Every structure is written in structure tokens, then in C-alpha cells.
Amino acid sequence: MNLFEPAPEPPVTATVVVCVYTEKRWADIVAAVESVAAQDVLPVETIVVVDHNEALLERARAAFPRVQVVPNAHRQGLSGARNTAVELATGDVVVFLDDDATARPGWLRALLAPYADPDVIGVGGVAHPRWPVARAAVDDSGRPATLPGAPGGRDATGELDWVVGCTYTGQPTERAEVRNLMGCNMSLRREVFKRVGGFAEDIGRIGKNPLGCEETELCIRARQAYRADGREVKILFEPRAEVDHRVSEDRVDWSYLRRRSWAEGLSKAAVSKLVGQGDALSTESRYVATVLPRALIREVKAKRPASAAAVVLCLGFTTAGYVRGKLPGATSHVALPAADGA
């Protein structure tokens, strides 16, 4: 191949969505939008959805004249904001980028390339944590003791990095099929939403509330729907599609680790109610059986008791949250969104 030939155009068009809710993240929001505009492949549109915040809505409309800035037309929260964007999107693929994440060069091209395969319905990428600089760290990367990981430099992963919405140890290091995508850096064909409906608004974040798993539930629901129609589809993890995800100071302390782990357990219980326990916990079972024990042994051998304690605390609170969520009535309010025409 001639090195001077232009790279081929992606096989699909894209709408990029950034959901925002607070002016406290204004610098992050600007960086996220600018990182999309700097890509070598441009989306057909970028949509910024403001979650029930009039002051932020006016500020964003003034700052981003070339971006479609709209209010959340659904229930307050991340799921409602995403559903608002899906209803407006015109691209073949809807891409979601967190408001505190910035896309690296080549991100969008890498994210869209796998869609050349018509059986691919979703693609997600890597989210690298960017730690708060003021915190005491266990190594030169800035990694805090509450989120341990093996040495490996600035882009190394840790076993508990999912707590802060980042790629974690145990996920693939090459392009591979996965059960679900992580919301910080993910994409789905627009047809998926027409087929199975949007994000479940009874789960997912509302402001700083650390509940989640709405992406997990949607990916499982989509695969189950296609399979019921006799079609096997693929959801892929593409490590070349990279973003940097800023981790705020409040998310690396012990109280957040406890709250986020508890919320993860509750969320997984809600997901299991919607899509079944087998699919809801398939990835987690392997993670608990293999990834966490290795992390615990490593931290004990390295004489890092705080990091070893973080692994135990995270598993304990997640398990407790799941058990609480399975009790009668705990998730009775959770319901699936309707598909188009339902």
C-alpha cells in the first residue's frame, strides 16, 4: 500500500453524542467537543444534550454554534439524555463520548472501521484514566491506592478501574467480541435502538448518583432480540479507539469506592431482573474467579495493604449491593423502554 494514499473512508456515517449536566465540568465539556472536531474523520453531526440545566444549555448554545445543543426531553439522568440524542441522530452509528473524556487522534476512524462487517452492531474503545495530580500515588502514573493495578506506565489498566468508568484489567487487549460496552466510549448502530428501544431510564446515572449498567442492559437486550430473530450479531471492543477520561478528586477516595461498588451490585441486580441472571453476570463471574484473586495476591506480595484492602472492599460491597437488589421489591420499579412501534 502507498503510504501517501489517503486512508479509506469509514463504512458508515456517525452522530457523536456528548451528554452534560453541570457547569462545574465546563472545561471538560469544551475539551470533549473540541476533540471530536479535531478528528480526521468527522461525524455528520455532534449533539450535546443538556440534562435539565437551563444556564448550562444557554452557555453551551453560545459556545458551540456548529454543534446541535438540545435539552434532555426525557426523564432527568444520563439514560434520558442519551435517548434524546438517539431520537435526533441521523448517522448510521450513534457514538457516545463522556463529557469528561477527550478523544485521541484517530479515535472515530478506529471506532467506525469494524462496521464494515454488517453483523457488527456495536463497537467500544479504551478509556485511559487521567488521575488527579494532587493525590498521593502508588507509582509514577499517579494511580491511587484505592484503585490498584500492575506497573505499566501512564496507560496501564487496573482491576478496579471500572469504578471510575475506565478500561480495566481483564478486558481484551486486541479487537475482540465482548458482552457489553462501557458508556464513556461506545457506539451502536442506530437501527439497534429502533429494534429494541433506548436506554432503560430506571437505571443509569442521575447527576452524581453512581448507579449504572444501562449500557450493559442495552447490549444484552439487543443481542437477545437479534438472536430471537435467528441472527447472531457482534459487539466488539476495539483498543485502537482511545479516549482519555479525567478522574475527579472525589472518585479516588474510600467513600466513593464503597458507594460505587454498592451501586454496581444494585445495578447488576436490576439488570438481571430485566435480561436474566445468566447473561447479566456472565462476564462478572469470570472476573471474580480469575482477575480479582490475581490482583489481591499481587498487592499482598508487594506489601501494599491499602490496595489489597481496596480489592476486598470492592468485592464485598458489590456483592452486598447485589444481594440487597435481589430482595423482594428492591427493583420492582425497573422497566424496559418500548421499541419503535411497540
C-alpha angles and dihedrals in degrees: 000000000000107000090214095056113109115253113261118263115258116265092239140033122244142213112204117210128199116183117202135181112167138046088218086080095049095122089049092049092052091048092050094051092045092050090057092049090051095058120117087230114051126208120237086242142354116219122198112195116199114208107225098306114125096187092052091045092056093045093050093048090053094046099044109043092161094050127079104243114188138165121249105266093193139056115319112270142066095287092054091047092051091048089053090056093046090056090054099040120112101178122103088240128038112216122197123205122179118242091240095048130088123205119234120226112285093021099125095042091052092047094052101041096081090059088080082088106075091210091064109097100167140025130186133182145203124294113200115203118236105202126215107264097220095064126099106249136203093224144006093279091070094245112161124229091244091065107042125193142164117270114269112126135262096328097044117127129230131210094243099040090112085075088073096037097261137125110279138202109276096046119109121278093203132041107294144149115269135183095238145357130241115243098229092073116011144122138197134187110261089233089067091067092048090052102045106013130247136296115314105255093201089072131041135067126318108189108306094347102124098214114126146141094119089126091050092051093047094049092049092045091050094050091048092050094050091045090052087058091051098258125122110210133186133233110192138200110214112190093192090068098082135178133175113233117202113224113209124223094251093058097063099058128095096252092058091047089055095045094045093047092049090048091050090056092049091047093050089052089053091048092050089054091054103040106015132270096262096061093034094058104028095104094038093055092059091043094053093044098048116009102046097047091053090050092050093049092048094051093046092050090048089052094239101140095172092056092045089051090052091059092050094044093049094050093044096050093043091052092047091050091051092050090049090049092053093056115108112281096007094113100019091119094060116105137166122251117244122256120233110289093014 
